Amino acid sequence: MVERVNEETNRPAVVRIAGAQDIATRNDLTIAFQRVRDNPHVIVDLTESTYLDSAAIGELFRAEQRARALEGRLIVVAPSERIVRLLSIAGLTSSTPVVETLDAAHALLR
């Protein structure tokens, strides 16, 4: 499941991703990120995520590139050590902050 919390560009966009994200759910994820693509600050909440395949990780990289192009940033909320390890292996954590809570993500954007 993918849920956009807001699409306003004057506040950080929050995209919540739950469950397994794989080729079957890729379209939903792509659409969610397209809808917030004009927002320079995007928080991706992976709190309820159980699995991310390479297509989902690719979407995270593209969202990060868009945020940087808008002079903003992407922040990932991932309390699961397994998800953080996956993001680390993929190389996303070297350029994108990963925090444990949504409050921590919002604090980084203040």
ABEGO torsion letter per residue (X at the ends): XBBBABABAABBBBBBBBEBBBAAAAAAAAAAAAAAAABABBBBBAAABABBBAAAAAAAAAAAAAAAAAGBBBBBBBABAAAAAAAAAAGAAAABBBBABAAAAAAAAX
